[in-house]
Each structure stands twice: as C-alpha cells, then as structure tokens.
Amino acid sequence: MESSFEKLLEGYLNFRNKYAHGDSSVMQYLSHYGQQPQVMVVACCDSRVDPALILQCDPGDLFVVRNVANIIPPYEKDEAHHGTSAALEFGVCFLKVKHLILLGHSQCGGMQALLNSDAKNDFITNWVSIVKTPQAKYNDCDNYAKLALNQSYQNCLTFPWINEKVNKEELIIHLWFFDIKMGQIFTYSEIEKAYRPLDPID
C-alpha cells in the first residue's frame, strides 16, 4: 500500500514537470484563459476506467463527472441534491460542450448490485435502480451495463436544454462501452442497434 502512495507522489512530481513549470506551461495557460473543453464525459467511479487516461488527454481537454455506474438520472427539478444533473447543466449550458460521452464499462460493480438487489447497502441499490429495466432478461452484468447506457441516453433527453441542443445538432451524445480486459472501446450504432468497436478513423 505504501508503494502505491509513493507512486502517487512520484506522479505528482511528473505532472508538475510536464504541465506546471515554465511561463508557457499548460496550467498557466488554463489559469489565464479558463477551461474551454469541447467534450464532457460521464464515467464510472471504477478505478480501472479513467477517461483521461484511456483517451490520453491533457488538462483542460475533458469535463468529467464520475458516479457509480456512470448513470444519468432523469430530469427532476426539485429541492433535492442533484450532483450529476448540476454537472450536466454546467457542462452543457455554461461550458457549451459539443460532445457528451456516456462511458460504461465491463465488470461494473454498480450493475452487479443492480442484478443482486438483495444486497444490503445505504445508497448504491437505490441509485442504480434509476436504470433498472424490468422487461430486460439479461443476467449478464456487461450486457446490462450496455442496456443501462441506452437508458441513461433516454434520461439525457428529459433535460430540456440537452434535448434542445441535440435537436439543433449543437450537441452529440455518444454511448461508449469500455472492455477492461481488452482495453477497447465499443460504441453504440443507432443503425445496427448494437455496439461495435470504436474506429478512430471512421
């Protein structure tokens, strides 16, 4: 465990050397001009699925919100606390991102909790139930994770300002599924109604 913490400290030094030193550093630029990301990612908290690492991004490239099972809740304007919805509003309405990526993944603990609803916990089961689809016959965690991505997409469209931007083609929503073992992203094809390997050239 200690060596893992030492790795973090070494990584911090590398970050400082690469991004923060010098008058023309990336962090100096971002501090002066602010953030202007074109892409927002909703990803899972899973330690194996870091969108900035998977996509090899620099600071300022991505606006990221992470929650258990990368879920988009439906639009609910009330007095409750809505962390993911607040992040969506900031990214879409204030930063005006052009792309919204919903990034699911294999071996998702949140989806496993959804399929094992008898598990005892304070918050997780209730949270993941947002994307529960009673008619689905999937017992496989990965297949259900893909189904949940489609449900989150439908929930996205319940936000009036997301729906408006999608209809005006000012915002594109992407459904991506990351296979941890293969280290590969699969993207949902609306034409094929299935996930296929992401082709960066396509």
Summary of the structure (lengths in Angstrom):
residues: 202
radius of gyration: 18.2
end to end distance: 42.0
largest distance: 57.8
contacts: 552
relative contact order: 0.13
helix: 42%
strand: 18%
